[in-house]
Amino acid sequence: MNPIDRKELFGHVQRLPAMSAVVMELLATIDQDDIDVDSIARQIGRDQAITVKTLRLANSSFYGMQHKISNIGEAINVLGFKSVRMLVARSAITSSFCPKEAGHFNYGSFWQHSTGTAICAQEIARCVGASQEVAFIAGLIHDIGKLVLVTHYPQRYDGAVAYQIQNNCELVTAERNTMGMDHREISAAVVGHWNFPEKIVTAISMQHLDDDDPSYLLSGIIHLANAFAWGLDFSNEPLATVPVISQHVWRKLNLDEMQCHWIFSESLRKFDELSQNLSH
C-alpha cells in the first residue's frame, strides 16, 4: 500500500481543537510547588462539564463520603488537587474526539484500555518513585494517535489491523508497513499540538521500545503499563494480544513479583471502581 500523505495527516492534527485555558493552566502547574488552588478551583468551576464530572467522582462510592459534595473547592479538599487535575485532563482529552463510524474500531474499548493503561502507569510509578500524576496522564494519551487515524483514514486503519492479524505482528509494525508511519508518532504530534509538557511528548513517542533503546523512565513506565493493561483485558477486545515487553525496560524498572502482584490487584480494583465515574 502507498503510505499516507504525511503533510495531509499532520494537517489534520493541527486542526484539532485546542485545549481549554483551564486545562493548559493545570498542565503548566505539574512541576510547580506554589499553586493558587483557590484560583484554579474558580476557573474549573466556570466549565460546567468538567465541574459535573469532578463532583460525580467526588461523590462516588470509591471515596465513601458521608455527605454530598456540592462545589469544586470541597471536591479538591476530598480528592486532592492532583486527582482533580488528572480528572480535568481526562475530561478535556476524551471530549476532543467525537465517536463516529470508523470501520471496526471500538471507541469504548479504546478508552477502556487507555484508562486501564493510565491506572497501571500510576501504580508502576508509585513502585519506582516516579510522578504518579504525570504517569497517569501519559498513560491516558499514549495511543491518542489512533483516533486521528480512525477518524480520517478508517479503511487504512482497518487494513493495518488486518495486516497485524495476518502476520501475527505488533500493531506499530503493521501500521508502518501499510501506512508508512505508526500511531505513536501521531500521538506525539497530537500531544505536542496541545502543548503538553515536553517529557510527556517524549514518553509518548518512545512508548514502544527496542531492547537496546536508551529510554527515559516515563517511557518505560508507559511501555510496561500498556502491556499490563492488555494483559488485564481492560479493553474487553476478543482479538487483543499482549505486546512483547522490552527486556531493557524490564531490567530498568526492576519490579519484583510482589510489586507486580500489587500493581495488578490495585489496577483491577481502581479500574472497576472508577471506570464508570470516569466514563466520557
Secondary structure, DSSP 8 states (H G I E B T S, - for coil): -----HHHHHHHHHTS----HHHHHHHHTTT-S---HHHHHHHHHT-HHHHHHHHHHHTSTTTT-SS---SHHHHHHHH-HHHHHHHHHHHHHHTTS-----TT--HHHHHHHHHHHHHHHHHHHHHHT--HHHHHHHHHTTTTHHHHHHHH-HHHHHHHHHHHHHHT--HHHHHHHHHSS-HHHHHHHHHHHTT--HHHHHHHHTSS--TT----HHHHHHHHHHHHHHHTTSS--TT-------HHHHHHH---HHHHHHHHHHHHHHHHHHTTTT--
